[in-house]
Amino acid sequence: MILAEKIIQLRKRLGWSQEELADKMNVSRQSVSKWESTQSIPDLNKILMLAEIFGVTTDYLLKDEHETIDKDTLSDQEHSNQIGLEQANNYVESKVAISELNAKGAILCICSPIPLFFLLALENTGIFGVSDKLAPAIGIVSVLLIVALSVNFFVKTNQYDENIEIIDKEPFELAYGVHSAINQQLKQYRPTYNSKTALGSFFFIACSVPLLLTSILIDSDILPLLMLIVLLLMISSGVYIVSPSSAKFDAYNRILQEGCGKSQKSKRTKRAEKIAAFYWPLLTAIFLGWSFWSQNWKITWIVWPVGAVLFIALVGLVELFEKDED
């Protein structure tokens, strides 16, 4: 079997047209047609690209005595899934929806102490007759209820598993025109992603400023509690802005990593989502335990900015251990 016949056989085995193969090779359809009709022979670089795209060896392509395809070298290509534009867009939407659910769960955990802080502030003012026993009791109950509600959001992410598994866990090939369409969407979204990342970073960095200024400049027992509420709301705003934006940006890049199995980035994202499901409720419990034990709310707020940094470090540490195991 000569080279031209092998190109035709491999192309048809994968269900590609001459135009689709040409697009993957960055050549014209006429070039592919000439290869298959023996009017011309691809140069060495093109031979190497053909071997990589088809999942075969260069020896198989170049030596006429090789009549059959090594099943081991072609198995990944044969079982790859064809992804159309609608399926690709559905994947992006599902990843964003999962990220939004995780963000809502994390935000509820972060904001769960807000009713407690508000009631403690009312207790200090004496407004509405809130007693020193009633405020903490109602506040603790509200924290537990809000954290319980947050777990519900983390669990709901499972409903999108079917929409993302075909791209996250299995080899796939993009249908003709999908790569360029997704690449164009990514280019259009990039400025939005950069803006949201910058805005979210601002909230994370500036969240402690109101509390610090209030603690230094104003001698009050009420204002620090109110500024704690502002701090938590600013952290929550940063999470809500950055998380879905990053998920959408990562989803576009995952699709463009055509032909791969699980990508390193998708593994990292999924790992972070799993860690977040228990990390933020645990951080909330630590914050409450420390606060009620020390009764020093002006200091215990530091749990939140430190906890955000530790979350990033924890994800990185788990990834490092997994690499060592590999």
Buried (B, 14 or more C-beta within 10 A) or exposed (E): BEBBEBBBEBBEEBEBEBBBBBBBBEBEBEBBBBBBEEEEEBEEEBBEBBBEBBBBBEEBBEEEEBEEBEEEBBEEBEEBEBBEBEBBBBBBBBBBBBBBBBBBBBBBBBBBBBBBBBBBBBBBEEEEEBEEEEBBEBBBEBBBEBBEBBBEBBEBBEEBEEBBEBBBEEBBBBBBEBBEBBBEBBEEBEEEBEEBBEBBEBBBEEBBEBBEEBBEEEEEEBBBBBBBBBBBBBBBBBBBBBBBBBBBBBBBBBBBBBBBEBBEBBEBBBBBBBBBBEBBBEBBBEBBEBBBEEEEBBEBBBBBBEBBEBBEEBBEEBBEEEEEEE
